[in-house]
């Protein structure tokens, strides 16, 4: 099965400096810029911004 480059796999890294990451997919047509999501960081035990890493 070929990889779909319209929906690439991306890593989301915590902005709290803990190094915690989530892995997800995004639609490049809808979100051409870097993605920022607010998710739970278990190391600081609260929700923080997670930014897309390249």
C-alpha distance matrix in Angstrom:
0.0 3.8 6.6 9.1 12.4 14.5 14.0 14.2 15.2 18.9 21.8 25.0 28.1 31.5 34.3 36.8 36.3 35.2 31.8 30.0 26.5 24.0 20.3 18.8 16.7 18.6 18.5 19.7 21.3 23.5 24.1 24.3 26.8 26.5 26.2 29.2 29.2 32.0 30.9 32.7 33.4 34.6 36.5 38.9 38.6 38.3 36.0 35.4 33.3 29.9 28.8 25.4 25.2 23.6
3.8 0.0 3.8 6.3 9.1 11.6 11.9 11.9 13.5 17.1 20.3 23.5 26.6 30.1 32.7 35.5 34.9 34.1 30.7 29.2 25.5 23.3 19.5 17.9 15.4 16.8 16.4 17.0 18.6 21.2 21.7 21.4 23.9 23.9 24.0 27.3 27.7 30.8 30.1 32.2 32.8 34.4 36.1 38.2 38.2 37.7 35.2 34.2 31.8 28.4 26.9 23.3 23.0 21.0
6.6 3.8 0.0 3.8 6.1 8.9 8.7 8.1 9.8 13.4 16.6 19.9 23.0 26.5 29.0 31.8 31.3 30.7 27.3 25.8 22.1 19.9 16.1 14.6 12.0 13.4 13.3 13.8 15.9 18.3 18.4 18.1 20.5 20.2 20.3 23.6 24.1 27.3 26.7 28.9 29.5 31.2 32.8 34.8 35.0 34.3 31.7 30.6 28.1 24.7 23.1 19.5 19.3 17.4
9.1 6.3 3.8 0.0 3.8 5.5 5.8 6.7 9.5 12.8 16.4 19.2 22.6 25.9 28.2 31.2 31.1 30.7 27.5 26.0 22.2 19.7 16.0 13.7 10.5 10.9 10.1 10.7 12.4 14.9 15.4 15.3 18.0 18.2 18.3 21.7 22.3 25.7 25.4 28.0 29.0 31.0 32.8 34.5 34.5 33.4 30.5 29.4 26.7 23.5 21.8 18.4 18.8 17.1
12.4 9.1 6.1 3.8 0.0 3.8 5.3 5.3 8.9 11.4 15.1 17.8 21.0 24.4 26.3 29.6 29.4 29.4 26.2 25.1 21.3 19.3 15.8 13.6 10.4 9.9 9.0 8.3 10.4 13.2 13.2 12.4 15.0 15.4 16.1 19.7 21.0 24.5 24.8 27.5 28.3 30.7 32.2 33.6 33.9 32.7 29.7 28.1 25.1 22.0 19.8 16.2 16.4 14.4
14.5 11.6 8.9 5.5 3.8 0.0 3.8 6.1 9.8 11.9 15.7 17.7 21.2 24.3 26.0 29.3 29.6 29.8 26.9 25.5 21.8 19.4 16.2 13.3 9.6 8.1 5.9 5.6 7.0 9.8 10.4 10.2 13.4 14.3 14.6 18.3 19.4 23.0 23.6 26.6 27.8 30.5 32.2 33.3 33.3 31.7 28.5 27.1 24.0 21.3 19.2 15.9 17.0 15.5
14.0 11.9 8.7 5.8 5.3 3.8 0.0 3.8 6.8 9.1 12.8 14.8 18.4 21.4 23.5 26.6 27.0 26.9 24.0 22.3 18.5 15.9 12.6 9.6 5.9 5.2 4.7 6.2 8.7 10.1 10.2 10.9 13.3 13.4 12.9 16.2 16.8 20.2 20.4 23.3 24.5 27.0 28.8 30.1 30.0 28.5 25.4 24.2 21.4 18.6 16.9 13.8 15.1 14.3
14.2 11.9 8.1 6.7 5.3 6.1 3.8 0.0 3.8 6.3 10.0 12.6 16.0 19.4 21.5 24.6 24.5 24.4 21.3 19.9 16.1 14.0 10.6 8.5 5.6 6.1 7.3 7.7 11.0 12.4 11.4 11.4 13.0 12.3 12.2 15.5 16.4 19.8 19.7 22.3 23.0 25.4 26.9 28.3 28.6 27.5 24.6 23.1 20.3 17.1 15.2 11.7 12.2 11.1
15.2 13.5 9.8 9.5 8.9 9.8 6.8 3.8 0.0 3.8 7.1 10.0 13.3 16.7 19.3 22.1 21.8 21.3 18.1 16.5 12.7 10.6 7.0 5.7 4.5 6.9 9.6 10.6 14.1 14.7 13.1 13.6 14.4 12.6 12.0 14.6 15.0 18.0 17.3 19.5 19.9 22.0 23.5 25.2 25.5 24.7 22.2 20.8 18.4 14.9 13.6 10.4 10.7 10.3
18.9 17.1 13.4 12.8 11.4 11.9 9.1 6.3 3.8 0.0 3.8 6.6 9.8 13.3 15.6 18.5 18.3 18.1 15.0 13.8 10.1 8.5 5.9 5.6 5.8 7.2 10.4 10.9 14.5 14.7 12.2 12.5 12.3 9.8 9.2 11.5 12.3 15.3 14.9 17.2 17.3 19.8 20.9 22.4 23.0 22.0 19.4 17.7 15.1 11.5 10.0 6.7 7.0 7.4
21.8 20.3 16.6 16.4 15.1 15.7 12.8 10.0 7.1 3.8 0.0 3.8 6.4 9.9 12.6 15.2 14.8 14.4 11.3 10.0 6.4 5.8 4.7 6.5 8.5 10.2 13.7 14.2 17.8 17.4 14.6 15.1 13.9 10.7 9.8 10.8 11.3 13.7 12.8 14.6 14.1 16.5 17.4 18.9 19.8 19.2 16.9 15.1 12.9 9.2 8.2 5.8 5.6 7.5
25.0 23.5 19.9 19.2 17.8 17.7 14.8 12.6 10.0 6.6 3.8 0.0 3.8 6.7 9.4 12.1 12.3 12.2 9.8 8.4 5.3 5.1 6.2 7.6 10.0 11.0 14.5 15.1 18.5 17.4 14.3 15.2 13.4 9.8 8.1 7.9 8.1 10.1 9.5 11.6 11.2 14.2 15.0 16.0 16.9 15.8 13.4 11.4 9.2 5.4 5.2 4.6 5.9 9.2
28.1 26.6 23.0 22.6 21.0 21.2 18.4 16.0 13.3 9.8 6.4 3.8 0.0 3.8 6.5 8.9 8.6 8.7 6.4 6.0 4.5 6.7 8.9 11.2 13.8 14.7 18.2 18.5 21.8 20.7 17.3 17.9 15.5 11.8 10.6 9.5 9.9 10.8 10.1 11.3 9.8 12.7 12.6 13.5 15.2 14.5 12.7 10.2 8.5 5.2 5.5 6.5 6.5 10.1
31.5 30.1 26.5 25.9 24.4 24.3 21.4 19.4 16.7 13.3 9.9 6.7 3.8 0.0 3.8 5.4 6.2 6.6 6.1 5.6 6.2 8.5 11.6 13.7 16.5 17.3 20.6 21.1 24.2 22.5 19.2 20.2 17.4 13.8 12.2 9.9 9.6 9.2 8.5 9.1 7.2 10.4 10.1 10.2 12.1 11.2 9.6 7.0 6.3 4.5 6.6 9.2 9.8 13.6
34.3 32.7 29.0 28.2 26.3 26.0 23.5 21.5 19.3 15.6 12.6 9.4 6.5 3.8 0.0 3.8 5.4 7.7 8.2 9.0 9.9 12.1 15.0 16.7 19.1 19.2 22.2 22.2 25.1 23.3 19.8 20.4 17.2 13.7 12.7 9.9 10.5 9.9 10.5 11.3 9.5 12.8 12.0 11.0 13.4 11.9 10.4 6.8 5.8 5.8 7.0 10.2 10.9 14.5
36.8 35.5 31.8 31.2 29.6 29.3 26.6 24.6 22.1 18.5 15.2 12.1 8.9 5.4 3.8 0.0 3.8 5.6 7.9 8.8 11.0 13.6 16.9 19.0 21.8 22.3 25.5 25.8 28.6 26.7 23.3 24.1 21.0 17.5 16.2 13.2 13.0 11.4 11.3 10.8 8.3 10.9 9.3 7.8 10.7 9.9 9.6 6.8 7.8 8.5 10.6 13.7 14.2 17.8
36.3 34.9 31.3 31.1 29.4 29.6 27.0 24.5 21.8 18.3 14.8 12.3 8.6 6.2 5.4 3.8 0.0 3.8 5.6 8.1 10.6 13.9 17.0 19.6 22.3 23.1 26.4 26.4 29.5 28.1 24.5 24.9 21.8 18.2 17.4 15.1 15.4 14.4 13.9 13.3 10.2 12.2 9.9 9.6 13.0 13.0 13.0 10.3 10.7 10.3 11.5 14.0 13.4 16.7
35.2 34.1 30.7 30.7 29.4 29.8 26.9 24.4 21.3 18.1 14.4 12.2 8.7 6.6 7.7 5.6 3.8 0.0 3.8 5.5 9.0 12.4 15.6 18.6 21.8 23.2 26.7 27.2 30.4 29.0 25.6 26.3 23.6 19.8 18.6 16.4 16.0 14.8 13.3 11.9 8.3 9.4 6.8 7.8 11.0 12.0 12.5 10.8 11.9 11.0 12.9 15.0 14.4 17.6
31.8 30.7 27.3 27.5 26.2 26.9 24.0 21.3 18.1 15.0 11.3 9.8 6.4 6.1 8.2 7.9 5.6 3.8 0.0 3.8 6.4 10.1 12.9 16.1 19.2 20.7 24.3 24.6 28.1 27.0 23.7 24.1 21.6 17.9 17.0 15.4 15.3 15.0 13.5 12.7 9.5 10.9 9.2 10.9 13.6 14.3 14.1 12.2 12.3 10.3 11.5 12.7 11.5 14.5
30.0 29.2 25.8 26.0 25.1 25.5 22.3 19.9 16.5 13.8 10.0 8.4 6.0 5.6 9.0 8.8 8.1 5.5 3.8 0.0 3.8 7.1 10.4 13.6 17.0 18.9 22.6 23.5 26.8 25.6 22.5 23.5 21.4 17.6 16.0 14.4 13.5 13.0 10.7 9.8 6.9 8.2 7.7 9.9 11.6 12.4 12.0 10.9 11.3 9.1 11.1 12.3 12.0 15.1
26.5 25.5 22.1 22.2 21.3 21.8 18.5 16.1 12.7 10.1 6.4 5.3 4.5 6.2 9.9 11.0 10.6 9.0 6.4 3.8 0.0 3.8 6.7 9.9 13.3 15.3 19.0 20.0 23.4 22.4 19.5 20.4 18.7 15.1 13.4 12.5 11.7 12.2 10.1 10.3 8.6 10.5 11.0 13.0 14.1 14.2 13.0 11.7 11.1 8.0 9.4 9.6 9.5 12.5
24.0 23.3 19.9 19.7 19.3 19.4 15.9 14.0 10.6 8.5 5.8 5.1 6.7 8.5 12.1 13.6 13.9 12.4 10.1 7.1 3.8 0.0 3.8 6.6 10.2 12.5 16.3 17.9 21.1 20.0 17.5 19.0 17.8 14.5 12.2 11.8 10.3 11.3 9.0 9.8 9.6 11.5 13.1 14.9 15.1 14.8 13.0 12.4 11.5 8.3 9.8 9.5 10.4 13.1
20.3 19.5 16.1 16.0 15.8 16.2 12.6 10.6 7.0 5.9 4.7 6.2 8.9 11.6 15.0 16.9 17.0 15.6 12.9 10.4 6.7 3.8 0.0 3.8 7.2 10.2 13.9 15.5 18.8 18.2 16.1 17.4 16.8 13.9 12.0 12.8 11.9 13.7 11.9 13.3 13.4 15.1 16.8 18.7 18.9 18.5 16.4 15.6 14.2 10.7 11.2 9.5 10.2 12.0
18.8 17.9 14.6 13.7 13.6 13.3 9.6 8.5 5.7 5.6 6.5 7.6 11.2 13.7 16.7 19.0 19.6 18.6 16.1 13.6 9.9 6.6 3.8 0.0 3.8 6.8 10.4 12.6 15.7 15.0 13.3 15.1 15.1 12.9 10.6 12.0 11.0 13.4 12.2 14.4 15.4 17.5 19.5 21.1 20.8 19.8 17.3 16.6 14.8 11.6 11.7 9.7 11.3 12.8
16.7 15.4 12.0 10.5 10.4 9.6 5.9 5.6 4.5 5.8 8.5 10.0 13.8 16.5 19.1 21.8 22.3 21.8 19.2 17.0 13.3 10.2 7.2 3.8 0.0 3.8 7.0 9.4 12.3 12.1 10.9 12.6 13.5 12.1 10.3 12.7 12.4 15.4 15.0 17.6 18.8 21.1 23.2 24.5 24.2 23.0 20.1 19.2 16.8 13.8 13.1 10.5 12.2 12.8
18.6 16.8 13.4 10.9 9.9 8.1 5.2 6.1 6.9 7.2 10.2 11.0 14.7 17.3 19.2 22.3 23.1 23.2 20.7 18.9 15.3 12.5 10.2 6.8 3.8 0.0 3.8 6.1 8.9 8.4 7.2 9.2 10.5 9.8 8.3 11.2 11.6 15.1 15.5 18.7 20.2 22.9 24.9 25.7 25.5 23.8 20.5 19.3 16.5 13.9 12.6 10.1 12.4 12.8
18.5 16.4 13.3 10.1 9.0 5.9 4.7 7.3 9.6 10.4 13.7 14.5 18.2 20.6 22.2 25.5 26.4 26.7 24.3 22.6 19.0 16.3 13.9 10.4 7.0 3.8 0.0 3.8 5.5 5.6 6.0 7.9 10.4 11.1 10.2 13.5 14.2 17.8 18.7 22.0 23.7 26.5 28.5 29.2 28.9 26.9 23.5 22.3 19.3 17.0 15.4 12.9 15.1 15.0
19.7 17.0 13.8 10.7 8.3 5.6 6.2 7.7 10.6 10.9 14.2 15.1 18.5 21.1 22.2 25.8 26.4 27.2 24.6 23.5 20.0 17.9 15.5 12.6 9.4 6.1 3.8 0.0 3.8 5.5 5.0 4.9 8.1 9.6 10.0 13.7 15.4 19.2 20.5 23.9 25.2 28.2 29.8 30.4 30.6 28.5 25.1 23.3 19.9 17.6 15.3 12.5 14.3 13.5
21.3 18.6 15.9 12.4 10.4 7.0 8.7 11.0 14.1 14.5 17.8 18.5 21.8 24.2 25.1 28.6 29.5 30.4 28.1 26.8 23.4 21.1 18.8 15.7 12.3 8.9 5.5 3.8 0.0 3.8 5.8 6.0 9.7 12.1 12.5 15.9 17.5 21.1 22.7 26.3 28.0 31.1 32.9 33.2 33.2 30.8 27.3 25.6 22.3 20.4 18.2 15.7 17.8 17.1
23.5 21.2 18.3 14.9 13.2 9.8 10.1 12.4 14.7 14.7 17.4 17.4 20.7 22.5 23.3 26.7 28.1 29.0 27.0 25.6 22.4 20.0 18.2 15.0 12.1 8.4 5.6 5.5 3.8 0.0 3.8 6.3 9.1 11.2 10.7 13.6 14.8 18.3 20.2 23.9 25.8 29.1 31.0 31.0 30.7 28.2 24.5 23.1 19.8 18.4 16.6 14.8 17.6 17.7
24.1 21.7 18.4 15.4 13.2 10.4 10.2 11.4 13.1 12.2 14.6 14.3 17.3 19.2 19.8 23.3 24.5 25.6 23.7 22.5 19.5 17.5 16.1 13.3 10.9 7.2 6.0 5.0 5.8 3.8 0.0 3.8 5.5 7.4 7.1 10.3 12.2 15.8 17.8 21.5 23.1 26.5 28.1 28.1 28.2 25.7 22.0 20.2 16.7 15.2 13.0 11.3 14.1 14.4
24.3 21.4 18.1 15.3 12.4 10.2 10.9 11.4 13.6 12.5 15.1 15.2 17.9 20.2 20.4 24.1 24.9 26.3 24.1 23.5 20.4 19.0 17.4 15.1 12.6 9.2 7.9 4.9 6.0 6.3 3.8 0.0 3.8 6.8 8.4 11.9 14.5 18.2 20.3 23.9 25.0 28.4 29.6 29.6 30.2 27.8 24.3 22.0 18.3 16.6 13.7 11.5 13.4 12.9
26.8 23.9 20.5 18.0 15.0 13.4 13.3 13.0 14.4 12.3 13.9 13.4 15.5 17.4 17.2 21.0 21.8 23.6 21.6 21.4 18.7 17.8 16.8 15.1 13.5 10.5 10.4 8.1 9.7 9.1 5.5 3.8 0.0 3.8 6.3 9.3 12.5 16.1 18.4 21.9 22.8 26.3 27.2 27.0 27.8 25.4 21.9 19.3 15.5 14.0 10.8 9.2 11.3 11.4
26.5 23.9 20.2 18.2 15.4 14.3 13.4 12.3 12.6 9.8 10.7 9.8 11.8 13.8 13.7 17.5 18.2 19.8 17.9 17.6 15.1 14.5 13.9 12.9 12.1 9.8 11.1 9.6 12.1 11.2 7.4 6.8 3.8 0.0 3.8 6.7 10.0 13.5 15.5 18.8 19.3 22.9 23.6 23.5 24.5 22.3 19.0 16.2 12.5 10.5 7.2 5.5 7.9 8.8
26.2 24.0 20.3 18.3 16.1 14.6 12.9 12.2 12.0 9.2 9.8 8.1 10.6 12.2 12.7 16.2 17.4 18.6 17.0 16.0 13.4 12.2 12.0 10.6 10.3 8.3 10.2 10.0 12.5 10.7 7.1 8.4 6.3 3.8 0.0 3.8 6.6 10.2 12.2 15.7 16.7 20.2 21.4 21.3 21.8 19.5 16.0 13.7 10.1 8.2 6.0 5.2 8.7 10.7
29.2 27.3 23.6 21.7 19.7 18.3 16.2 15.5 14.6 11.5 10.8 7.9 9.5 9.9 9.9 13.2 15.1 16.4 15.4 14.4 12.5 11.8 12.8 12.0 12.7 11.2 13.5 13.7 15.9 13.6 10.3 11.9 9.3 6.7 3.8 0.0 3.8 6.9 9.4 12.9 14.0 17.7 18.8 18.2 18.7 16.1 12.6 10.1 6.4 5.6 4.5 6.3 9.9 12.8
29.2 27.7 24.1 22.3 21.0 19.4 16.8 16.4 15.0 12.3 11.3 8.1 9.9 9.6 10.5 13.0 15.4 16.0 15.3 13.5 11.7 10.3 11.9 11.0 12.4 11.6 14.2 15.4 17.5 14.8 12.2 14.5 12.5 10.0 6.6 3.8 0.0 3.8 6.1 9.8 11.7 15.2 17.0 16.4 16.2 13.5 9.9 8.3 5.6 5.3 6.6 8.5 12.0 15.2
32.0 30.8 27.3 25.7 24.5 23.0 20.2 19.8 18.0 15.3 13.7 10.1 10.8 9.2 9.9 11.4 14.4 14.8 15.0 13.0 12.2 11.3 13.7 13.4 15.4 15.1 17.8 19.2 21.1 18.3 15.8 18.2 16.1 13.5 10.2 6.9 3.8 0.0 3.8 7.1 9.4 12.9 14.8 13.6 13.1 10.0 6.3 5.4 4.3 5.9 8.8 11.5 14.6 18.1
30.9 30.1 26.7 25.4 24.8 23.6 20.4 19.7 17.3 14.9 12.8 9.5 10.1 8.5 10.5 11.3 13.9 13.3 13.5 10.7 10.1 9.0 11.9 12.2 15.0 15.5 18.7 20.5 22.7 20.2 17.8 20.3 18.4 15.5 12.2 9.4 6.1 3.8 0.0 3.8 6.5 9.7 12.1 11.6 10.6 8.3 5.2 5.8 6.3 6.5 10.1 12.3 14.9 18.5
32.7 32.2 28.9 28.0 27.5 26.6 23.3 22.3 19.5 17.2 14.6 11.6 11.3 9.1 11.3 10.8 13.3 11.9 12.7 9.8 10.3 9.8 13.3 14.4 17.6 18.7 22.0 23.9 26.3 23.9 21.5 23.9 21.9 18.8 15.7 12.9 9.8 7.1 3.8 0.0 3.8 6.2 9.0 8.7 7.1 5.6 4.2 6.3 8.5 8.9 12.7 15.0 17.0 20.7
33.4 32.8 29.5 29.0 28.3 27.8 24.5 23.0 19.9 17.3 14.1 11.2 9.8 7.2 9.5 8.3 10.2 8.3 9.5 6.9 8.6 9.6 13.4 15.4 18.8 20.2 23.7 25.2 28.0 25.8 23.1 25.0 22.8 19.3 16.7 14.0 11.7 9.4 6.5 3.8 0.0 3.8 5.6 5.9 5.7 5.7 5.9 6.6 9.0 8.9 12.5 14.9 16.1 19.8
34.6 34.4 31.2 31.0 30.7 30.5 27.0 25.4 22.0 19.8 16.5 14.2 12.7 10.4 12.8 10.9 12.2 9.4 10.9 8.2 10.5 11.5 15.1 17.5 21.1 22.9 26.5 28.2 31.1 29.1 26.5 28.4 26.3 22.9 20.2 17.7 15.2 12.9 9.7 6.2 3.8 0.0 3.8 5.6 4.6 6.8 8.5 10.1 12.8 12.6 16.1 18.2 19.1 22.6
36.5 36.1 32.8 32.8 32.2 32.2 28.8 26.9 23.5 20.9 17.4 15.0 12.6 10.1 12.0 9.3 9.9 6.8 9.2 7.7 11.0 13.1 16.8 19.5 23.2 24.9 28.5 29.8 32.9 31.0 28.1 29.6 27.2 23.6 21.4 18.8 17.0 14.8 12.1 9.0 5.6 3.8 0.0 3.8 5.5 8.2 10.3 10.9 13.5 13.4 16.5 18.7 19.1 22.5
38.9 38.2 34.8 34.5 33.6 33.3 30.1 28.3 25.2 22.4 18.9 16.0 13.5 10.2 11.0 7.8 9.6 7.8 10.9 9.9 13.0 14.9 18.7 21.1 24.5 25.7 29.2 30.4 33.2 31.0 28.1 29.6 27.0 23.5 21.3 18.2 16.4 13.6 11.6 8.7 5.9 5.6 3.8 0.0 3.8 5.7 8.4 8.9 12.2 13.1 16.3 19.2 19.9 23.6
38.6 38.2 35.0 34.5 33.9 33.3 30.0 28.6 25.5 23.0 19.8 16.9 15.2 12.1 13.4 10.7 13.0 11.0 13.6 11.6 14.1 15.1 18.9 20.8 24.2 25.5 28.9 30.6 33.2 30.7 28.2 30.2 27.8 24.5 21.8 18.7 16.2 13.1 10.6 7.1 5.7 4.6 5.5 3.8 0.0 3.8 7.2 9.3 12.9 14.0 17.6 20.4 21.6 25.3
38.3 37.7 34.3 33.4 32.7 31.7 28.5 27.5 24.7 22.0 19.2 15.8 14.5 11.2 11.9 9.9 13.0 12.0 14.3 12.4 14.2 14.8 18.5 19.8 23.0 23.8 26.9 28.5 30.8 28.2 25.7 27.8 25.4 22.3 19.5 16.1 13.5 10.0 8.3 5.6 5.7 6.8 8.2 5.7 3.8 0.0 3.8 6.4 10.2 12.0 15.7 18.8 20.6 24.3
36.0 35.2 31.7 30.5 29.7 28.5 25.4 24.6 22.2 19.4 16.9 13.4 12.7 9.6 10.4 9.6 13.0 12.5 14.1 12.0 13.0 13.0 16.4 17.3 20.1 20.5 23.5 25.1 27.3 24.5 22.0 24.3 21.9 19.0 16.0 12.6 9.9 6.3 5.2 4.2 5.9 8.5 10.3 8.4 7.2 3.8 0.0 3.8 7.1 9.2 12.9 15.9 18.2 22.0
35.4 34.2 30.6 29.4 28.1 27.1 24.2 23.1 20.8 17.7 15.1 11.4 10.2 7.0 6.8 6.8 10.3 10.8 12.2 10.9 11.7 12.4 15.6 16.6 19.2 19.3 22.3 23.3 25.6 23.1 20.2 22.0 19.3 16.2 13.7 10.1 8.3 5.4 5.8 6.3 6.6 10.1 10.9 8.9 9.3 6.4 3.8 0.0 3.8 6.5 9.8 13.2 15.4 19.1
33.3 31.8 28.1 26.7 25.1 24.0 21.4 20.3 18.4 15.1 12.9 9.2 8.5 6.3 5.8 7.8 10.7 11.9 12.3 11.3 11.1 11.5 14.2 14.8 16.8 16.5 19.3 19.9 22.3 19.8 16.7 18.3 15.5 12.5 10.1 6.4 5.6 4.3 6.3 8.5 9.0 12.8 13.5 12.2 12.9 10.2 7.1 3.8 0.0 3.8 6.4 10.0 12.5 16.2
29.9 28.4 24.7 23.5 22.0 21.3 18.6 17.1 14.9 11.5 9.2 5.4 5.2 4.5 5.8 8.5 10.3 11.0 10.3 9.1 8.0 8.3 10.7 11.6 13.8 13.9 17.0 17.6 20.4 18.4 15.2 16.6 14.0 10.5 8.2 5.6 5.3 5.9 6.5 8.9 8.9 12.6 13.4 13.1 14.0 12.0 9.2 6.5 3.8 0.0 3.8 6.8 9.2 12.9
28.8 26.9 23.1 21.8 19.8 19.2 16.9 15.2 13.6 10.0 8.2 5.2 5.5 6.6 7.0 10.6 11.5 12.9 11.5 11.1 9.4 9.8 11.2 11.7 13.1 12.6 15.4 15.3 18.2 16.6 13.0 13.7 10.8 7.2 6.0 4.5 6.6 8.8 10.1 12.7 12.5 16.1 16.5 16.3 17.6 15.7 12.9 9.8 6.4 3.8 0.0 3.8 6.3 9.8
25.4 23.3 19.5 18.4 16.2 15.9 13.8 11.7 10.4 6.7 5.8 4.6 6.5 9.2 10.2 13.7 14.0 15.0 12.7 12.3 9.6 9.5 9.5 9.7 10.5 10.1 12.9 12.5 15.7 14.8 11.3 11.5 9.2 5.5 5.2 6.3 8.5 11.5 12.3 15.0 14.9 18.2 18.7 19.2 20.4 18.8 15.9 13.2 10.0 6.8 3.8 0.0 3.8 6.7
25.2 23.0 19.3 18.8 16.4 17.0 15.1 12.2 10.7 7.0 5.6 5.9 6.5 9.8 10.9 14.2 13.4 14.4 11.5 12.0 9.5 10.4 10.2 11.3 12.2 12.4 15.1 14.3 17.8 17.6 14.1 13.4 11.3 7.9 8.7 9.9 12.0 14.6 14.9 17.0 16.1 19.1 19.1 19.9 21.6 20.6 18.2 15.4 12.5 9.2 6.3 3.8 0.0 3.8
23.6 21.0 17.4 17.1 14.4 15.5 14.3 11.1 10.3 7.4 7.5 9.2 10.1 13.6 14.5 17.8 16.7 17.6 14.5 15.1 12.5 13.1 12.0 12.8 12.8 12.8 15.0 13.5 17.1 17.7 14.4 12.9 11.4 8.8 10.7 12.8 15.2 18.1 18.5 20.7 19.8 22.6 22.5 23.6 25.3 24.3 22.0 19.1 16.2 12.9 9.8 6.7 3.8 0.0
